[in-house]
Amino acid sequence: MLFRQLFDAQTSTYTYLIADEATKEAVLVDPVIEQVDRDYKLIKELGLNLYYCIETHIHADHITATYKLRKLTGCLGVVPAKAKVTCADIRIEEGDNLGVGGVNIEVISTPGHTSCHMAYLVGEDRVLTGDALFIRGCGRTDFQSGDAGTLYDSVTQKLFTLPDETLVYPAHDYRGNTVSTIGEEKQFNPRFTRRTREEFIELMNNLDLPNPKKIMEAVPANEMCGKVAA
């Protein structure tokens, strides 16, 4: 399996390129529109065929590159089934498999950050947690139908039940971290460690964070798979 973690510094977003090295079939998870040229160049250099652009959720902090990559490569746009998106090629639900070649990518429903958030278990040894679980943190729950109690349940009942050695790859990091493990997050993540569900809800409901800078343009664009008005 080919696995690459790519970074957009402006929005602190990780994009993941996953491919079967034998068949050259590939997927991109959470691509960023400003990084289309970088990602497309890498795909061509490695001789890959991009099958899917996959979203963990409808992002509020950046615009997806799916629309542009779909035009460049003919790939399919993949979104959670309940997402308010009119242009998706494939809608996914828990238990679906988005594998390419011999690489399995299992869909895990992890709502809370948004109402239709998904995580992806890749090859049974690593999980792309999106905004549900960060390294020593988690995504906010105060817009896009987010719910703190639901996020707590998703993390503790879904992600934290994976094997401790499972590698954690989040959709964002703001402190320079790149990878963790489920065992580490269960032990050291301050949002969850020794915190009850009620305490977590109280914490999340009082973060008082400013809205993402791009929310007014990103959400409508992402509901169109990244198509930006001319």
Residue pairs with C-beta under 8 A, 6 or more apart in sequence:
1 18
1 19
1 20
1 21
1 102
1 103
1 122
1 123
2 17
2 18
2 19
2 20
2 21
2 26
2 46
2 48
3 16
3 17
3 18
3 122
3 126
4 16
4 17
4 18
4 42
5 14
5 15
5 16
5 169
5 178
5 179
6 14
6 15
6 16
6 17
6 35
6 38
6 39
6 42
7 13
7 14
7 15
8 14
8 15
8 32
8 34
8 35
8 62
10 34
10 62
11 32
11 61
11 62
11 172
11 214
12 172
12 173
12 174
13 30
13 32
13 59
13 61
13 62
13 171
13 172
14 30
14 169
14 170
14 171
14 172
14 173
15 28
15 29
15 30
15 31
15 32
15 35
15 39
16 28
16 29
16 30
16 128
16 169
17 26
17 27
17 28
17 39
17 42
17 43
17 48
18 26
18 27
18 28
18 29
18 100
18 103
18 105
18 122
19 25
19 26
19 27
19 46
19 48
19 100
19 101
19 103
20 26
20 100
20 101
20 102
20 103
22 101
22 102
23 100
23 101
23 102
24 46
24 47
24 48
24 49
24 101
25 48
25 49
25 51
25 100
25 101
26 43
26 46
26 48
26 49
26 50
26 51
26 100
27 50
27 51
27 52
27 53
27 54
27 98
27 100
27 105
28 39
28 43
28 50
28 52
28 53
28 54
28 65
28 69
28 75
29 54
29 55
29 56
29 120
29 128
30 54
30 55
30 56
30 59
30 64
30 130
30 171
31 39
31 53
31 64
31 65
31 66
31 69
32 62
32 63
32 64
32 65
33 62
33 63
33 64
33 65
33 68
33 226
33 228
34 62
35 65
36 65
36 68
36 69
36 72
39 65
39 69
40 69
40 72
40 73
43 50
43 73
49 73
50 69
50 73
50 75
51 75
51 76
51 100
52 75
52 76
52 77
52 78
52 90
52 98
52 100
53 64
53 65
53 66
53 69
53 70
53 75
53 76
53 77
53 78
54 78
54 98
54 105
54 120
55 64
55 66
55 77
55 78
55 79
55 80
55 83
55 118
55 222
56 117
56 118
56 119
56 120
56 128
56 130
56 131
56 132
56 171
57 80
57 83
57 113
57 114
57 116
57 117
57 118
57 130
57 131
57 144
58 79
58 83
58 84
58 85
58 114
58 116
58 144
58 219
58 222
58 223
59 218
59 219
59 222
60 143
60 144
60 211
60 212
60 214
60 215
60 218
60 219
61 172
61 212
61 213
61 214
61 215
61 218
62 214
62 218
63 214
63 217
63 218
63 221
63 222
63 226
63 228
64 221
64 222
64 225
64 226
65 226
66 75
66 77
66 225
66 226
67 77
67 87
67 224
67 225
67 226
67 227
67 228
68 226
69 75
70 76
70 77
70 89
70 225
76 89
76 90
77 87
77 88
77 89
77 90
77 225
78 88
78 89
78 90
78 91
78 92
78 98
79 85
79 88
79 90
79 91
79 92
79 225
80 91
80 92
80 93
80 109
80 116
80 117
80 118
81 91
81 92
81 93
81 116
82 115
82 116
83 91
83 116
83 223
84 223
85 222
85 223
85 224
85 225
86 223
86 224
87 224
87 225
87 227
88 225
92 98
92 107
92 118
93 107
93 109
94 107
94 108
94 109
94 118
95 106
95 107
96 106
96 107
97 104
97 105
97 106
97 107
98 105
98 107
98 120
99 105
103 122
103 123
104 121
104 122
104 123
104 124
105 120
105 121
105 122
105 123
106 120
106 121
107 118
107 119
107 120
108 118
108 119
108 120
108 121
108 127
108 158
108 159
109 117
109 118
109 154
109 158
110 117
110 118
110 119
110 129
110 130
110 132
110 133
110 151
110 154
110 155
110 158
110 159
111 117
111 147
111 150
111 151
111 154
112 132
112 139
112 141
112 146
112 147
112 148
112 149
112 150
112 151
112 152
112 153
112 154
112 155
113 130
113 131
113 132
113 138
113 139
113 140
113 141
113 144
113 146
113 151
114 131
114 144
114 145
114 146
115 144
115 145
115 146
115 147
115 150
117 130
117 131
117 132
117 154
118 130
119 127
119 128
119 129
119 130
119 132
119 133
119 158
119 159
120 127
120 128
121 127
121 162
121 166
122 128
125 165
125 166
125 167
126 166
126 167
126 168
126 169
127 159
127 162
127 166
127 167
127 168
127 169
127 182
128 169
128 170
128 171
129 159
129 168
129 169
129 170
129 171
130 139
130 170
130 171
131 138
131 139
131 140
131 170
131 171
131 172
132 138
132 139
132 151
132 154
132 155
132 159
133 139
133 155
133 159
133 168
133 170
133 185
133 189
134 170
134 172
134 173
135 168
135 170
135 173
135 175
135 177
135 179
135 180
135 185
136 175
136 177
136 180
136 185
136 188
136 189
136 190
136 191
137 189
137 190
137 191
138 151
138 155
138 189
138 191
138 192
139 146
139 151
139 171
139 172
140 146
140 204
140 207
140 209
141 147
141 148
141 150
141 151
141 204
141 205
142 204
142 205
142 207
142 209
143 211
143 215
144 219
148 200
148 201
148 203
148 204
148 205
149 197
149 200
149 201
151 204
152 192
152 197
152 200
152 201
153 197
155 192
156 192
156 197
159 182
159 185
160 182
160 185
160 186
160 192
162 182
163 182
164 181
164 182
164 183
164 186
165 181
165 182
165 183
166 181
166 182
167 179
167 180
167 181
168 179
168 180
168 181
168 182
168 184
168 185
169 178
169 179
170 180
185 192
186 192
186 193
187 193
191 200
191 203
191 204
192 200
195 203
212 218
221 227
221 228
